[in-house]
Amino acid sequence: AVAHSATCGPGPSFLLSACPRACERADRQKADMGQKKKKGAKKNPKGFKKGDKIHGQKKGKKGEAAAYVTRAQALAKLQVSLADFRKLCILKGIYPRDPKKKAHGLDKTYYHSKDITFLAHEPLLNKFFELKTFMKKFKRLMGRNERDLAKGAEDRKPKYTLNHLVRERYNSFEDAVRDLDDAVSMLALFQALSADQRRQIPTEAVNEATRLYQEFQLYCIRAQALRKVFASIKGYYFQAEIMGHTVTWLAPHQFAQELPPEVDFRVMLTFLEFYRAMVKFVNFRLYADLGLSYPPKRNSLRENNSAEVAALEVEMREAGKAREAAADAGEKADAEVSATVAADFGAESEEAKEMQRRVAEQTRMKNTFRGLKVYINREVPLRPVYFTLLCGGVSEVGWERGAGVAGSSAPGSTLNVGGKHITHQVVDRPPDSFDQREGREYIQPQWVFDSFNNGCQLPVALYAPGRAPPPHLSPFVDDQAEGYVPRQRELLDRLAQEAGVSSGAAAAAA
């Protein structure tokens, strides 16, 4: 009782029998509370207490590090495979980021968490799930050798379109035109390739890329939008002016292409899939601005006859005739714009002089080959030469490629090699290997490109067959800014200046 009074305090006498158990329970609770206090009071090596709002957070849960997730985390959140995730990112225009603080290591690929949330609400994600389910059922039917059911299931294969992505990524038409360089280059690349089942290059993609690229070329011919062309070892560089913006693309040589094994064509086909949908919108708008129907009508008989050349070569020729009819109206419109600028800023102002210079340069390019009738031999690369000639205002073009018998007319060509009205013949062979006819000039293909870039017809003697042509200078290089002006550039500038003065004098006389 004395011990109980000393430790537990005074109490009734009937509690003395239960006191040892109660005291033992109380001591145990005090010991547990003491251990908890010791755990909470544990310090880290820096001496700060954990458990508060500042030092109690885990690494990567707040701040800049929490705004990024790794690719593995993104795949786990979206529940898609790596191939589908890569395809979805390409179509949506989402790319990896490089954060300053890489919370999960330096060897990881990081994406912004908002981009992943943006992908989670994409309707294409459900389509990918449906396609995955369809492939499982289709493979099961093929494994059971139930081909009739598999064929019926293939007809019901889920399909999707990318029209909403084009409207989502490009708020205005000008934004799409600014991003047209890569799209046209990709179309030009695949139209030069052949379908390859082993590399998963489908025939439909190649055919549609060819059609869209030819329709874009047809617009450039109708609008005479081409401004520069350069032949290099990689291919042909073209630059056109569309809606006030320059579009530059590369068209490869028409050779049998060897596909490198290190290139993943699945990624390139994903880009091509989006660019095909984008160029359809752009072509439709460009054709509507010219008052043309889209897609252009095709003649199946002509298309089969001129298959060796291109599907729209014949229609390009008709576009050249329509272009000549609208050339006078375009010149009058340019003259009105120059007069308006001169009236607003003054005839001697820098703005008026720059506008007059640009209008004169464009007019020279549009009329470079006006009045000429050109015949192209079979050894000459037809498509780039044909395209450049039509953009330069040529009256008529004929070609030998596809002709069955030497000297006969090729399918789709209106000129024969023996025609009396031919003014220039483009050849790329020694002069002793063909018969030269009187009344026409024989030139190498480089004459066409140099004359177009210069805006006037250059002397043909420098480009005679069998003779080494002068240097083919790139129009994309500013020699004044580079600090070195080649001698050939000085000669070309002098010829262009003489052509501009003569055309200006003729216009003044008129």
C-alpha positions in Angstrom: 0.0 0.0 0.0 2.8 2.4 0.8 4.5 1.5 -2.5 1.3 2.0 -4.3 0.7 5.4 -2.7 4.2 6.5 -3.6 4.0 5.5 -7.2 0.4 5.6 -8.2 -1.0 8.0 -5.6 -3.7 7.4 -2.9 -6.6 5.3 -3.9 -9.3 3.0 -2.5 -8.1 -0.2 -0.8 -10.1 -2.6 -3.2 -7.8 -1.4 -6.1 -4.7 -2.6 -4.5 -5.1 -6.1 -6.0 -5.3 -4.7 -9.6 -2.6 -2.1 -9.2 0.4 -4.2 -10.4 -1.3 -4.9 -13.8 -2.5 -1.3 -14.2 1.0 0.0 -13.4 2.5 -2.5 -15.8 0.2 -1.4 -18.6 0.9 2.3 -17.9 4.6 1.7 -18.0 4.3 -0.1 -21.3 2.4 2.8 -22.8 4.9 5.3 -21.6 7.7 3.2 -23.1 5.9 3.1 -26.5 5.4 6.9 -26.5 9.1 7.4 -25.7 10.1 5.3 -28.7 7.8 7.2 -31.0 9.3 10.5 -29.8 12.8 9.2 -30.4 11.9 8.1 -33.9 10.4 11.5 -34.6 13.4 13.3 -33.2 15.9 11.4 -35.5 18.1 13.8 -37.5 19.5 13.4 -41.0 23.2 14.0 -41.6 22.7 17.7 -42.2 21.1 18.1 -38.8 17.6 19.0 -39.8 14.6 17.4 -38.4 12.4 15.5 -40.8 8.6 15.5 -40.8 8.0 19.2 -41.5 6.6 20.6 -44.7 9.9 21.8 -46.1 12.3 18.9 -45.5 9.8 16.1 -45.3 9.1 15.9 -49.1 10.5 13.1 -51.2 12.8 14.0 -54.1 11.1 14.9 -57.4 7.6 15.5 -55.9 7.6 19.3 -56.2 9.2 22.0 -58.3 10.7 21.7 -61.7 11.6 18.0 -61.3 7.9 17.1 -60.7 6.9 18.7 -64.0 8.6 16.0 -66.1 8.1 12.3 -66.3 10.2 9.6 -67.9 9.1 7.6 -71.0 8.5 4.5 -68.9 6.2 6.4 -66.6 4.3 7.9 -69.6 3.9 4.4 -71.1 2.5 3.1 -67.8 0.1 6.0 -67.5 -1.2 5.8 -71.1 -1.2 1.9 -71.2 0.2 1.8 -74.8 3.2 0.2 -76.4 6.4 2.0 -77.3 5.6 2.0 -81.0 2.1 3.4 -80.4 3.5 6.0 -78.0 6.1 7.1 -80.6 3.4 7.3 -83.3 1.1 9.3 -81.1 3.8 11.8 -80.2 4.7 12.3 -83.8 1.1 12.9 -84.9 0.4 15.3 -82.0 3.7 17.2 -82.4 5.0 16.3 -78.9 8.8 15.9 -78.5 11.0 15.0 -75.5 12.3 17.7 -73.2 15.6 18.4 -71.6 14.9 19.5 -68.0 17.7 21.0 -65.9 17.1 18.6 -63.0 16.7 15.0 -64.0 15.3 13.4 -60.9 15.3 9.9 -62.3 18.8 9.8 -63.8 20.7 11.3 -66.7 20.1 8.3 -69.0 16.3 8.7 -69.2 14.1 10.3 -71.8 11.8 13.0 -70.2 8.5 14.4 -71.3 6.5 17.2 -69.8 3.7 16.0 -67.6 1.2 18.3 -69.3 2.0 16.8 -72.7 1.3 13.4 -71.4 -2.0 14.6 -69.9 -2.7 16.1 -73.3 -2.1 12.7 -75.0 -4.4 11.0 -72.5 -7.4 12.9 -73.9 -6.6 12.2 -77.5 -9.4 10.3 -79.4 -6.7 8.4 -81.4 -5.8 6.6 -78.2 -9.1 4.7 -78.3 -8.6 3.9 -81.9 -5.2 2.4 -81.1 -6.8 0.2 -78.5 -9.5 -0.9 -81.0 -6.8 -1.7 -83.6 -4.9 -3.7 -81.0 -8.0 -5.7 -80.2 -8.7 -6.3 -83.8 -5.2 -7.6 -84.5 -5.6 -10.1 -81.7 -8.8 -11.4 -83.2 -7.5 -11.4 -86.7 -4.3 -13.4 -85.8 -6.5 -15.9 -83.8 -8.7 -16.5 -86.9 -5.7 -16.8 -89.2 -4.1 -19.3 -86.7 -7.2 -21.4 -86.8 -7.2 -21.3 -90.6 -10.6 -19.6 -90.7 -9.8 -17.4 -93.7 -13.4 -16.5 -94.6 -14.0 -15.1 -91.1 -10.7 -13.4 -91.1 -11.5 -11.7 -94.5 -14.8 -10.5 -93.1 -13.1 -9.2 -90.0 -10.6 -7.3 -92.1 -13.4 -5.5 -93.9 -14.5 -4.2 -90.5 -11.0 -3.1 -89.5 -11.2 0.2 -87.4 -10.1 3.3 -89.3 -9.1 6.8 -88.2 -8.5 10.2 -89.8 -6.0 12.9 -88.9 -8.2 15.9 -90.0 -8.7 17.1 -86.5 -5.0 17.0 -85.8 -4.3 19.3 -88.8 -6.9 21.8 -87.6 -5.5 21.5 -84.1 -1.8 22.0 -84.9 -2.3 24.8 -87.5 -4.6 27.6 -86.3 -4.3 29.4 -89.7 -3.5 28.6 -93.3 -0.3 30.7 -93.1 1.0 28.4 -90.3 0.5 25.4 -92.5 2.3 27.1 -95.4 5.3 28.0 -93.1 5.6 24.3 -92.2 5.3 23.1 -95.8 9.1 22.5 -96.4 9.4 19.2 -94.6 6.0 18.0 -95.9 6.8 18.5 -99.6 10.3 17.1 -99.1 8.9 14.0 -97.5 6.4 13.6 -100.4 9.1 14.0 -103.0 11.2 11.4 -101.2 8.6 8.7 -101.1 7.3 9.3 -104.6 10.9 8.4 -105.8 10.8 5.1 -103.7 9.2 1.8 -104.6 6.9 -0.2 -102.3 8.8 -2.6 -100.1 7.0 -5.2 -98.0 10.1 -6.1 -96.1 10.6 -2.5 -94.9 6.8 -2.0 -94.4 6.5 0.6 -97.2 2.9 0.2 -98.5 1.9 0.8 -102.1 -0.9 3.1 -101.1 1.4 5.5 -99.3 3.8 5.7 -102.3 0.9 6.3 -104.8 -0.8 8.9 -102.7 2.6 10.7 -102.1 3.2 10.8 -105.8 -0.3 12.2 -106.5 -0.1 14.9 -103.9 3.4 15.9 -105.0 2.3 16.2 -108.6 -0.7 18.2 -107.6 1.5 20.6 -105.7 3.8 20.9 -108.7 0.7 21.6 -110.9 -0.2 24.5 -108.6 3.3 26.0 -108.8 3.0 25.8 -112.6 -0.4 27.5 -112.7 0.7 30.2 -110.3 4.3 30.4 -111.6 5.4 30.3 -108.0 8.9 28.8 -108.6 11.7 31.1 -107.8 14.9 29.1 -107.5 16.3 25.7 -108.6 19.6 24.1 -108.0 20.9 20.7 -109.1 23.2 19.0 -106.6 24.5 15.5 -105.9 21.7 15.0 -103.4 19.0 15.9 -105.8 17.2 19.0 -107.0 16.5 21.9 -104.6 13.4 24.0 -105.4 12.1 27.1 -103.8 8.6 28.6 -104.5 6.9 31.6 -103.1 3.4 30.8 -101.8 1.2 33.3 -100.1 4.2 35.5 -99.4 6.2 32.7 -97.8 9.1 30.8 -99.3 8.8 27.0 -99.4 12.0 25.1 -100.1 12.1 21.3 -100.7 14.5 18.7 -102.1 13.5 16.2 -104.8 15.9 13.2 -105.1 17.2 11.9 -108.4 15.1 9.4 -110.3 17.4 6.5 -109.7 16.8 3.1 -108.0 17.2 4.0 -104.3 19.0 1.7 -101.9 17.3 1.7 -98.6 19.8 1.9 -95.7 19.3 -0.7 -93.0 19.9 1.8 -90.1 16.9 4.0 -91.1 13.6 3.2 -89.3 11.0 3.6 -92.0 8.2 3.1 -89.5 9.0 6.5 -88.0 9.2 8.1 -91.5 5.9 6.6 -92.5 4.3 8.1 -89.5 5.5 11.6 -90.5 4.4 10.8 -94.1 0.9 9.9 -92.8 0.5 13.3 -91.1 2.0 15.2 -94.0 -0.4 13.5 -96.5 -3.4 14.7 -94.5 -1.8 18.2 -94.2 -0.9 18.6 -97.9 -4.5 17.7 -98.9 -5.8 20.7 -96.9 -3.1 23.0 -98.3 -3.6 21.9 -101.9 -7.4 22.3 -101.6 -6.9 25.9 -100.4 -4.3 26.8 -103.0 -6.5 25.4 -105.8 -9.5 27.3 -104.5 -7.5 30.6 -104.5 -6.8 30.0 -108.2 -10.5 29.2 -108.9 -9.7 25.6 -109.7 -11.5 22.4 -108.6 -9.7 20.0 -106.4 -8.6 17.3 -106.9 -7.8 17.9 -110.6 -9.5 15.7 -113.1 -7.5 12.9 -114.6 -7.8 11.2 -118.0 -7.3 7.5 -117.5 -6.3 6.9 -121.1 -3.7 9.7 -121.1 -2.6 8.6 -117.7 -1.9 5.1 -119.0 -0.2 6.3 -122.1 2.1 8.7 -120.2 2.8 6.4 -117.3 6.5 6.4 -118.1 6.6 10.1 -117.6 4.2 10.9 -114.8 0.5 10.8 -114.1 0.0 14.6 -114.5 2.6 15.5 -117.1 -0.1 16.0 -119.8 -2.2 18.0 -117.4 0.8 20.1 -116.6 1.1 21.0 -120.3 -2.5 22.1 -120.3 -1.7 24.1 -117.1 1.0 25.9 -119.1 -1.5 27.0 -121.7 -3.9 28.3 -119.0 -1.0 30.0 -117.4 -0.1 31.9 -120.6 -3.7 33.1 -120.8 -3.5 34.5 -117.3 0.0 35.9 -117.6 -1.1 39.3 -118.9 -3.6 39.7 -116.0 -0.8 38.9 -113.6 1.5 41.5 -115.1 -1.2 44.1 -114.8 -1.9 43.2 -111.2 1.9 43.5 -110.4 2.0 46.9 -112.1 -1.0 48.1 -110.1 0.7 47.0 -106.8 3.9 48.8 -107.8 1.9 52.0 -108.6 0.1 51.8 -105.3 3.3 51.4 -103.3 4.9 54.3 -105.3 1.8 56.5 -104.5 1.9 55.7 -100.8 5.6 55.9 -100.1 6.8 58.0 -103.0 8.4 56.9 -106.3 12.0 57.6 -104.9 11.5 55.8 -101.6 13.3 52.6 -100.7 10.0 50.7 -100.4 8.9 51.6 -103.9 12.3 50.8 -105.4 12.4 47.4 -103.6 8.9 46.6 -104.8 9.7 47.5 -108.4 12.9 45.4 -108.2 11.1 42.4 -106.9 8.3 42.7 -109.5 10.8 43.1 -112.3 12.7 40.0 -111.1 9.6 37.9 -110.8 8.4 39.0 -114.2 11.7 38.0 -115.8 11.5 34.6 -114.3 8.0 34.0 -115.4 8.9 35.0 -119.0 12.3 33.4 -119.2 11.4 30.8 -121.7 8.4 32.5 -123.3 8.0 31.7 -127.0 10.4 28.7 -126.9 9.5 25.2 -128.0 11.8 22.7 -126.4 12.4 19.0 -127.0 14.0 16.9 -124.3 16.0 13.8 -125.2 15.6 10.5 -123.4 18.9 10.7 -121.4 17.9 14.0 -119.8 16.1 13.9 -116.4 12.7 14.8 -117.6 10.7 15.8 -114.5 12.9 18.6 -113.0 13.7 20.0 -116.5 10.0 19.8 -117.6 8.9 21.4 -114.3 11.4 24.3 -114.6 10.6 25.0 -118.2 6.8 25.2 -117.5 7.4 27.5 -114.6 9.6 29.7 -116.8 6.8 30.3 -119.3 7.8 27.9 -122.2 5.3 27.7 -125.0 5.5 23.9 -125.7 7.6 21.0 -124.5 8.1 17.6 -126.1 10.1 14.5 -124.9 11.5 11.4 -126.3 11.2 9.2 -123.2 8.7 6.4 -123.8 8.9 6.5 -127.6 8.7 3.0 -129.1 10.8 3.7 -132.2 13.6 6.2 -132.6 12.2 9.4 -134.1 8.6 8.7 -133.2 6.5 10.8 -130.9 6.4 9.7 -127.2 3.0 9.1 -125.5 1.6 12.4 -124.3 4.2 14.5 -126.2 2.9 16.9 -128.8 6.4 17.5 -130.4 8.3 15.0 -132.5 12.1 15.1 -132.7 11.8 16.0 -136.4 9.4 19.0 -135.8 10.3 22.1 -137.7 9.1 24.5 -135.0 11.5 23.3 -132.3 13.8 26.1 -131.1 15.9 24.3 -128.5 16.7 20.6 -127.9 18.1 19.5 -124.5 20.7 16.7 -124.9 23.3 15.2 -122.6 25.4 13.1 -124.9 28.5 13.6 -127.1 27.7 15.7 -130.3 28.8 12.9 -132.6 26.2 10.4 -131.2 23.2 12.2 -132.7 22.2 14.1 -135.8 22.1 17.8 -135.5 19.3 19.6 -137.4 19.4 23.2 -138.6 17.2 25.9 -137.1 17.5 24.8 -133.5 19.9 25.2 -130.6 21.4 22.2 -128.8 22.0 22.8 -125.1 22.8 20.8 -121.9 20.3 20.6 -119.0 22.3 23.0 -116.9 21.3 25.8 -119.3 17.7 25.5 -118.3 18.5 25.8 -114.6 21.0 28.7 -114.9 18.8 30.6 -117.3 15.8 30.3 -114.9 17.8 31.4 -111.9 19.2 34.3 -113.8 15.9 35.4 -115.2 17.1 35.5 -118.8 18.2 33.2 -121.6 22.0 32.7 -121.3 24.3 32.3 -124.3 23.9 28.8 -125.6 27.5 28.5 -126.8 28.7 28.0 -123.2 26.4 25.0 -122.8 26.9 23.3 -126.2 27.0 19.4 -126.2 30.4 17.9 -125.5 31.7 21.1 -123.8 32.3 21.5 -120.1 29.6 23.9 -118.9 30.4 26.9 -116.6 30.1 26.5 -112.8 26.6 25.8 -111.6 26.3 28.4 -108.9 23.7 28.0 -106.1 21.1 30.7 -106.0 20.6 30.0 -102.3 24.0 31.6 -101.4 24.4 35.3 -100.9 27.9 35.9 -102.3 28.0 39.5 -100.9 27.4 38.3 -97.4 29.9 35.5 -97.8 32.6 38.0 -98.7 33.6 36.4 -102.0 31.9 36.9 -105.4 32.9 34.3 -108.0 33.7 35.5 -111.5 30.8 33.5 -112.9 28.5 35.3 -110.6 29.7 38.7 -111.9 29.1 37.5 -115.4 25.6 36.3 -114.6 24.7 39.5 -112.8 25.8 41.6 -115.7 23.7 39.5 -118.1 20.7 39.8 -115.8 21.2 43.6 -115.6 21.3 43.8 -119.3 18.2 41.7 -119.7 16.4 43.9 -117.1 17.4 47.1 -118.8 16.3 45.8 -122.2 13.0 44.6 -120.9 12.5 47.9 -119.0 13.3 49.8 -122.2 10.9 47.7 -124.1 8.2 48.2 -121.6 8.8 52.0 -121.6 8.6 52.0 -125.4 5.3 50.0 -125.3 
